[in-house]
Amino acid sequence: MTEKSNILNSTSSKTWSGRFNEPVAELVKQYTASVGFDYRLAEYDIQGSLAHASMLGAQGIISQEDVARIEQGLEEILEEIRKGEFTWLLDLEDVHLNIEKRLTDKIGDAGKRLHTGRSRNDQVATDIRLWLRAMVDDAVGRIRKLQQSLVDLAEQHADTVMPGFTHLQVAQPVTFGHHLLAYFEMLQRDAERFIDARKRINRLPLGAAALAGTSYPIDRERVARELGFDAVCENSLDAVSDRDFAIEFTAAASLLMTHLSRLSEELILWSSPRFGFIDIADRFCTGSSIMPQKKNPDVPELVRGKTGRVNGHLVALLTLMKSQPLAYNKDNQEDKEPLFDTVDTLLVTLEIYADMLRGIKVDKDAMRLAAAEGFATATDLADYLVKKGMPFRDAHEVVALAVRHAVEQKCDLADLPLPQLQVFSNQIAEDVYEVLTLEGSLASRNHRGGTAPAQVREALKRARALLG
């Protein structure tokens, strides 16, 4: 990421100053300037400018001598930016004019010719797409690392029994490995959404100019090839005015953060003394300023909180676009801060989450005890009776009565003597205890997608093959 240098006021004239009778008010200058945040597009702005200059030269729109000077000047400016030696001027408003002014100062009239055949409208749209394309690739890479952490932890616990919940009530036994792989699947869909969104991000707006295209004989396809775009934006009005690609990225980010928020909620619950299923490594937790015994799961709590932040950015971008007439409007300057913050939040969350999962310790005994406490095998008893010939609804009622009796006796179904179970149905025999065990329940779900340990291991193989 480009490092920001000092942003200074200056007395530089505006590019459009000849049209106006008075200078822009100082407060307006500060209010409308975007260089305080769009400086991070600098390397992508230069990348786009280099491709544009090369095309202008190839088309005979500017001389090859000018192209050489522009290329040399932009390379020097890029080095200044990377070293933190570039001074950003507030009067020049944005990243584009700052770089153009510096280029002109360095190489003279050749720098003034760079903007031939383009506008800041198609320039900024190109810069954002170049930047966001790189951020998508980064995000997908980090999703894969997080999936790897999930697979590694799930593999250790393919047989570890835990209660599966509905309504946060014990429902049926599952394995911890199976539970973790549910999040692997969610993340896989998240990765697919980003990869699919990249196709629509990766279209070149440059050449649309301000809104109507340009009268110069440009070669947009050449620029697209040089910058690695899959295609050009087909309509000049659409190319400069819509930010649906940024909204789509933020929507995908919101879904991913929502998935991690759900997992975070479970980690928070599981690490509490009431559950005691897991322990989160100390480096991801903090203590209390007043209660010395506390170990607070700050990272998963913050992931929950930051999900609201990213969701808010999605709403902000949707609201930004909803009432804009074609084509470009100044409103679109407000697309960058929510998008930038979404990317920053998403990338650091993925990185820290992958590390946090590697530091989780599991209490298998606590998980097993919890699974044994909530009549988790009641459905298995109903299935047992169905296999003996009883209609499912009748079996459901029989098991409900048996559970009520077990509650009164303060024991589990598996602890009831056979004669007591047979009171509810004479079809119950000695073999019933095979289905009332936690292991028996797990083993019976032996189909693709089921929680049987054998199926969990098959799912792990598929996951590892997908990750390469």
C-alpha positions in Angstrom: 0.0 0.0 0.0 1.2 3.5 -0.9 2.5 5.4 2.1 0.9 8.9 2.5 3.3 11.8 2.7 2.5 15.2 4.1 -0.5 17.0 2.6 0.1 20.7 2.3 -1.8 23.8 1.3 -0.3 25.7 -1.7 -1.1 28.6 -4.0 -1.2 26.5 -7.1 -3.9 27.5 -9.5 -6.6 25.0 -10.3 -6.8 23.2 -13.6 -10.0 25.0 -14.3 -9.1 28.4 -12.8 -9.6 30.4 -16.0 -13.3 29.9 -15.8 -13.8 31.5 -12.4 -13.6 35.1 -11.1 -12.6 34.2 -7.5 -10.6 31.5 -5.8 -12.3 28.6 -4.1 -13.0 29.3 -0.4 -10.5 27.7 2.0 -13.2 25.7 3.8 -14.7 24.5 0.4 -11.2 23.4 -0.6 -10.9 21.2 2.5 -14.4 20.0 2.1 -14.1 18.9 -1.5 -10.5 17.6 -1.5 -10.0 13.8 -1.6 -6.2 13.6 -1.6 -6.3 12.8 2.1 -7.6 9.4 1.3 -7.3 8.8 -2.5 -3.5 9.0 -2.3 -3.6 5.2 -1.9 -4.5 5.0 -5.6 -1.3 6.6 -6.6 0.5 3.5 -7.9 -2.6 2.5 -9.9 -3.0 6.0 -11.2 0.5 5.9 -12.6 0.0 2.4 -13.9 -3.0 3.6 -15.9 -1.2 6.7 -17.1 1.7 4.7 -18.4 -0.7 2.5 -20.5 -2.6 5.6 -21.7 0.6 7.4 -22.7 1.9 4.3 -24.6 -1.4 4.1 -26.5 -1.4 7.8 -27.3 2.1 7.4 -28.8 1.2 4.3 -30.7 -1.8 6.1 -32.2 0.3 9.1 -33.2 -1.7 11.4 -30.9 1.4 12.5 -29.1 5.1 12.0 -30.1 7.2 9.1 -29.0 9.6 11.6 -27.5 6.8 12.9 -25.3 5.9 9.3 -24.4 9.5 8.6 -23.3 9.6 11.7 -21.2 6.2 10.9 -19.6 7.3 7.3 -18.8 10.6 8.5 -17.2 8.8 11.2 -15.2 6.1 8.9 -13.9 8.7 6.3 -12.9 10.6 8.9 -10.9 7.3 10.1 -9.3 6.5 6.5 -8.4 9.8 6.2 -6.7 9.2 9.4 -4.7 5.9 8.1 -3.6 7.3 4.8 -2.5 10.0 6.5 -0.5 7.5 8.8 1.2 9.2 11.8 -0.4 6.2 13.0 -2.4 4.4 16.1 -1.1 0.6 16.0 -1.7 -1.0 19.5 -2.1 -4.5 20.1 -0.9 -5.0 22.8 -3.5 -4.6 20.1 -6.2 -7.6 18.3 -4.7 -6.9 14.7 -5.6 -4.3 12.1 -6.4 -4.6 12.6 -10.1 -4.0 16.3 -10.2 -1.1 16.0 -7.7 0.7 13.5 -9.9 0.0 15.4 -13.1 1.3 18.7 -11.6 4.4 17.0 -10.4 4.9 15.4 -13.8 4.5 18.8 -15.6 7.0 20.4 -13.1 9.5 17.7 -14.0 9.1 17.4 -17.8 7.3 20.5 -18.9 4.8 20.5 -21.8 5.1 16.7 -22.4 3.4 16.3 -19.0 0.5 18.5 -20.1 -0.1 16.2 -23.0 -0.7 13.1 -20.9 -4.3 14.0 -20.2 -5.2 14.1 -23.9 -8.2 11.9 -24.7 -9.2 11.2 -21.1 -10.9 12.9 -18.2 -10.6 12.5 -14.4 -13.9 10.8 -14.6 -12.7 7.8 -16.6 -9.3 8.0 -14.9 -10.6 7.6 -11.4 -12.9 4.8 -12.4 -10.0 3.0 -14.0 -7.8 3.6 -10.9 -10.4 2.2 -8.5 -10.9 -0.9 -10.7 -7.2 -1.6 -10.9 -6.9 -1.2 -7.1 -10.0 -3.2 -6.3 -8.9 -6.0 -8.6 -5.7 -6.3 -6.6 -7.6 -6.2 -3.3 -9.9 -9.1 -4.6 -6.9 -11.2 -5.3 -5.5 -10.4 -1.8 -8.8 -11.2 -0.1 -9.2 -14.6 -1.9 -5.7 -15.5 -0.9 -6.5 -14.7 2.7 -9.8 -16.6 2.6 -7.8 -19.7 1.4 -5.4 -19.3 4.4 -8.4 -19.1 6.8 -10.0 -22.2 5.2 -6.7 -24.0 5.7 -6.8 -23.2 9.4 -10.3 -24.5 9.6 -9.4 -27.7 7.8 -6.4 -28.3 10.1 -8.5 -27.8 13.2 -11.3 -29.9 11.8 -8.9 -32.8 11.0 -7.9 -32.9 14.6 -11.5 -33.3 15.7 -13.2 -35.4 13.0 -14.3 -37.8 15.9 -14.8 -35.2 18.7 -18.4 -35.3 19.8 -20.2 -32.1 20.5 -23.9 -31.1 20.7 -25.4 -29.7 17.6 -27.9 -26.9 18.4 -31.1 -25.5 17.0 -32.6 -22.5 18.8 -29.4 -22.8 20.9 -30.9 -25.9 22.5 -29.2 -29.3 22.2 -30.6 -31.0 19.1 -28.4 -33.9 17.8 -24.8 -34.9 18.3 -22.3 -33.8 15.6 -18.6 -33.8 15.5 -16.6 -30.6 16.1 -14.8 -31.3 12.8 -18.2 -31.3 11.0 -19.2 -28.1 12.6 -16.0 -26.3 11.6 -16.4 -27.5 8.0 -19.7 -25.8 7.8 -17.8 -22.5 8.0 -15.4 -23.8 5.4 -18.3 -24.1 3.0 -19.5 -20.6 3.8 -16.0 -19.3 3.1 -15.9 -21.2 -0.1 -19.0 -19.4 -1.4 -17.5 -16.1 -0.2 -14.4 -16.8 -2.3 -16.5 -17.7 -5.3 -18.5 -14.4 -4.9 -15.2 -12.4 -4.9 -13.9 -14.3 -7.9 -17.1 -13.8 -9.8 -17.2 -10.0 -8.8 -13.7 -9.7 -10.2 -15.0 -10.4 -13.7 -17.2 -7.3 -13.5 -14.5 -5.2 -11.8 -12.0 -6.1 -14.6 -13.5 -4.0 -17.4 -11.7 -0.8 -18.6 -13.5 2.5 -18.3 -10.6 4.5 -19.8 -11.6 6.1 -23.1 -15.0 7.1 -21.9 -13.5 10.5 -21.1 -15.9 12.8 -19.2 -19.0 11.0 -20.3 -19.3 10.8 -24.1 -16.1 9.3 -25.3 -13.3 11.3 -27.1 -12.8 12.6 -30.6 -9.2 11.3 -30.6 -8.4 8.0 -32.4 -7.7 6.0 -29.3 -7.3 2.3 -29.0 -9.1 1.2 -25.9 -8.5 -2.5 -26.5 -4.8 -1.9 -26.5 -5.0 -0.2 -23.1 -7.2 -3.0 -21.8 -4.7 -5.6 -22.8 -1.7 -3.7 -21.4 -3.5 -3.3 -18.0 -4.8 -6.8 -17.9 -8.5 -6.0 -18.2 -10.8 -8.7 -19.7 -12.8 -6.2 -21.7 -13.7 -2.5 -22.1 -16.8 -0.9 -20.6 -19.2 -0.7 -23.6 -21.0 2.5 -22.8 -19.2 5.7 -22.0 -22.0 7.1 -19.7 -22.1 3.8 -17.7 -18.3 3.6 -17.6 -17.8 6.8 -15.6 -21.0 7.0 -13.6 -21.7 3.6 -12.0 -20.0 2.1 -8.9 -22.0 -1.1 -8.9 -18.7 -3.1 -9.0 -17.7 -1.4 -5.7 -21.1 -2.1 -4.2 -20.8 -5.8 -5.3 -17.5 -6.1 -3.6 -18.8 -4.6 -0.4 -21.8 -6.8 -0.5 -19.5 -9.9 -0.8 -17.4 -8.5 2.1 -20.5 -8.0 4.2 -21.6 -11.6 3.7 -18.1 -12.8 4.5 -18.0 -10.7 7.7 -21.4 -12.0 8.6 -20.2 -15.5 8.4 -17.2 -14.7 10.6 -19.5 -12.9 13.0 -21.5 -16.0 13.4 -18.4 -18.1 14.1 -17.2 -15.3 16.5 -20.4 -15.6 18.4 -19.9 -19.3 18.8 -16.3 -18.9 19.9 -17.4 -16.3 22.5 -20.0 -18.7 23.8 -17.8 -21.8 23.7 -15.0 -20.0 25.6 -17.3 -18.9 28.4 -17.2 -21.0 31.6 -20.9 -22.0 31.1 -19.8 -24.0 28.0 -16.0 -24.4 28.4 -15.7 -26.1 25.0 -12.6 -24.1 23.9 -9.8 -21.9 25.0 -8.6 -19.0 22.8 -4.9 -18.3 23.0 -4.0 -15.5 25.3 -2.6 -13.4 22.5 -6.1 -12.8 21.1 -7.6 -11.9 24.5 -7.4 -9.2 27.1 -8.0 -8.9 30.8 -10.1 -6.6 32.9 -8.9 -3.4 34.6 -10.8 -4.3 37.7 -11.5 -8.1 37.7 -8.2 -10.0 37.7 -9.8 -13.4 36.8 -11.2 -12.2 33.5 -10.0 -13.4 30.1 -12.0 -11.5 27.5 -12.4 -12.8 23.9 -11.7 -9.4 22.4 -10.8 -10.4 18.8 -14.1 -12.4 18.1 -16.0 -9.6 19.8 -14.5 -7.0 17.6 -15.1 -9.1 14.5 -18.8 -9.1 15.5 -18.6 -5.3 15.9 -16.7 -4.7 12.7 -19.3 -6.6 10.8 -21.8 -3.9 11.5 -19.2 -1.4 10.2 -18.8 -3.2 6.9 -22.6 -3.7 6.6 -22.9 0.1 7.2 -20.5 0.8 4.3 -22.7 -1.3 2.0 -25.7 0.7 2.9 -23.8 3.9 2.4 -22.7 2.9 -1.1 -26.2 1.8 -2.1 -27.6 5.1 -0.8 -24.8 7.0 -2.6 -25.8 5.6 -6.0 -29.6 5.5 -5.6 -30.5 9.0 -6.8 -27.7 10.0 -9.1 -28.7 11.0 -12.7 -26.2 10.1 -15.4 -23.4 10.6 -15.8 -20.6 11.5 -13.2 -21.5 13.5 -10.1 -19.3 14.7 -7.3 -21.3 12.4 -5.0 -19.1 9.6 -6.3 -16.1 11.0 -4.4 -17.8 9.5 -1.4 -17.4 6.0 -2.7 -13.7 5.7 -1.7 -13.7 6.0 2.1 -16.3 3.3 2.7 -14.7 1.1 0.1 -11.2 1.6 1.4 -12.3 1.0 5.0 -14.2 -2.1 3.9 -11.1 -3.5 2.3 -8.8 -2.6 5.2 -11.3 -4.2 7.7 -11.8 -7.3 5.7 -8.1 -8.0 5.0 -6.9 -7.6 8.6 -9.9 -9.6 9.9 -9.1 -12.6 7.6 -5.4 -12.5 8.6 -6.0 -12.4 12.3 -8.8 -15.0 12.2 -6.6 -17.5 10.4 -4.0 -17.1 13.2 -6.6 -17.2 16.0 -8.0 -20.6 14.8 -4.5 -22.1 14.9 -4.3 -21.1 18.6 -7.6 -22.7 19.8 -7.5 -25.6 22.3 -10.5 -27.9 22.6 -11.9 -29.6 25.7 -13.3 -32.8 24.3 -14.7 -33.9 27.6 -16.7 -30.8 28.1 -18.1 -31.1 24.6 -19.1 -34.7 25.1 -20.7 -34.1 28.4 -22.8 -31.3 26.9 -23.9 -33.6 24.1 -25.0 -36.2 26.6 -27.1 -33.8 28.6 -29.8 -32.8 26.2 -31.4 -36.0 24.9 -29.4 -35.5 21.7 -30.2 -39.1 20.6 -34.0 -38.8 20.8 -34.3 -38.5 17.0 -32.3 -41.7 16.7 -34.8 -43.5 18.9 -37.6 -42.3 16.7 -35.7 -43.5 13.6 -35.2 -46.8 15.3 -39.0 -47.2 15.8 -39.7 -46.2 12.2 -37.3 -48.9 11.0 -39.3 -51.3 13.1 -42.4 -50.4 11.1 -43.9 -47.6 13.2 -45.2 -44.5 11.3 -42.9 -41.5 12.0 -45.5 -39.3 13.6 -46.4 -42.2 16.0 -42.7 -42.7 16.7 -42.3 -39.0 17.4 -45.0 -39.1 20.0 -43.6 -42.3 21.7 -40.2 -40.7 22.0 -41.7 -37.4 23.3 -43.3 -39.4 26.1 -40.1 -41.3 26.8 -38.2 -38.0 27.0 -40.7 -36.6 29.5 -40.3 -39.7 31.6 -36.5 -39.3 31.5 -36.8 -35.7 32.5 -38.8 -36.7 35.5 -36.3 -39.4 36.4 -33.4 -36.9 35.8 -31.5 -39.2 33.5 -30.8 -39.6 29.8 -32.7 -41.9 27.5 -29.8 -44.3 27.4 -29.9 -44.6 31.2 -33.5 -45.9 31.3 -33.8 -49.6 31.8 -35.2 -51.6 28.9 -38.5 -52.4 30.8 -39.2 -48.7 31.3 -38.5 -48.0 27.6 -40.8 -50.9 26.6 -43.7 -49.2 28.5 -43.8 -46.7 25.6 -43.5 -49.3 22.8 -43.2 -53.1 22.7 -41.2 -52.8 19.6 -38.2 -51.6 21.6 -35.7 -54.3 22.1 -32.2 -54.7 23.6 -30.6 -53.4 20.4 -32.0 -50.0 21.1 -29.0 -49.0 23.2 -26.8 -49.2 20.1 -28.7 -46.2 18.6 -28.9 -44.3 21.9 -25.1 -43.9 22.2 -23.5 -40.7 20.9 -21.1 -42.7 18.7 -24.0 -44.7 17.3 -25.9 -41.6 16.5 -22.9 -40.1 14.7 -22.0 -43.2 12.8 -25.6 -43.6 11.5 -25.3 -40.3 9.5 -23.0 -41.9 7.1 -23.8 -40.2 3.8 -22.2 -37.3 1.9 -22.7 -34.2 4.0 -23.5 -36.1 7.1 -21.7 -35.9 10.5 -20.4 -39.4 10.6 -16.6 -39.3 11.3 -16.0 -41.3 8.1 -17.9 -38.7 6.1 -16.1 -35.8 7.9 -12.8 -37.3 6.8 -14.1 -37.6 3.2 -15.2 -33.9 3.4 -11.7 -33.0 4.6 -10.1 -34.8 1.6 -12.3 -32.8 -0.7 -11.5 -29.5 1.1 -7.8 -30.2 0.9 -8.0 -31.0 -2.8 -9.9 -27.7 -3.4 -7.2 -25.8 -1.5 -4.5 -27.5 -3.6 
